[in-house]
Structures are given as C-alpha cells and as structure tokens.
C-alpha cells in the first residue's frame, strides 16, 4: 500500500511534466520544378498502317442481307 502511495504522485508528476515538452518543426517551402516531356509522333508510319489495314473495315461492317431471299 505504501508503494502505491509513493508511485501515484510520481506518475502524476511525470504526466504533468510530460505535457510541458514543446516540439518545433521547421517547415520549408516545397519546390516544384517543371517537368519536360518529349513526345515523338511518327504520323507517316501511322498513316501507312491505317492504309494497310483498311481492308479490315469492310469485314467489320454488317452484311447487307437484301441479296439473300
């Protein structure tokens, strides 16, 4: 019981003194640098590929069923 009477004031004092600690955080401004992106577009090759695969468009169209009776 005597141990409890001695530890209670010590715990209370430690708790109260722990609340008096002050922390300071140095906040520096955030630096945002520009981002450079290089995009190479080869339009000529894209057109050549589109011309090469034009035959696929005929097969994607719905069939005309007016000839079939």
C-alpha positions in Angstrom: 0.0 0.0 0.0 2.9 2.3 0.8 4.3 1.6 -2.6 1.1 2.7 -4.3 1.0 5.9 -2.3 4.6 6.7 -3.5 4.1 5.8 -7.1 0.8 7.7 -7.7 2.3 11.2 -7.1 5.4 10.2 -9.2 3.2 9.1 -12.1 1.1 12.2 -11.9 4.2 14.4 -11.8 5.7 12.6 -14.8 2.4 13.0 -16.7 2.1 16.7 -15.9 5.7 17.5 -16.8 5.5 15.4 -20.0 2.8 17.8 -21.2 5.2 20.8 -20.9 7.6 19.5 -23.6 7.5 21.6 -26.7 8.3 20.5 -30.2 9.2 22.8 -33.1 9.1 21.6 -36.6 10.9 23.6 -39.3 8.6 23.8 -42.4 10.4 24.7 -45.6 8.6 25.7 -48.7 8.0 22.9 -51.3 9.9 23.5 -54.5 8.1 22.4 -57.7 10.3 22.1 -60.7 9.0 22.0 -64.3 8.7 18.6 -65.9 9.8 18.3 -69.6 8.2 15.5 -71.6 9.3 14.7 -75.2 6.7 13.0 -77.3 7.7 11.8 -80.8 4.8 11.1 -83.1 5.5 9.4 -86.3 2.5 10.4 -88.4 3.7 9.0 -91.6 4.0 5.4 -90.3 0.6 5.8 -88.6 -1.0 6.7 -91.9 0.8 3.9 -93.7 -0.5 1.4 -91.1 -4.1 2.8 -91.4 -3.9 2.4 -95.2 -2.6 -1.1 -94.9 -5.3 -2.2 -92.6 -8.2 -0.5 -94.4 -9.4 -3.9 -95.7 -10.5 -4.8 -92.2 -13.1 -2.1 -92.2 -15.0 -4.0 -94.9 -15.3 -7.1 -92.7 -16.4 -5.1 -89.7 -19.5 -3.6 -91.4 -22.7 -5.6 -91.1 -23.6 -7.7 -94.0 -26.2 -6.5 -96.5 -28.9 -9.2 -96.4 -31.1 -7.7 -99.2 -29.5 -10.0 -101.8 -30.3 -13.2 -99.8 -34.0 -14.3 -100.1 
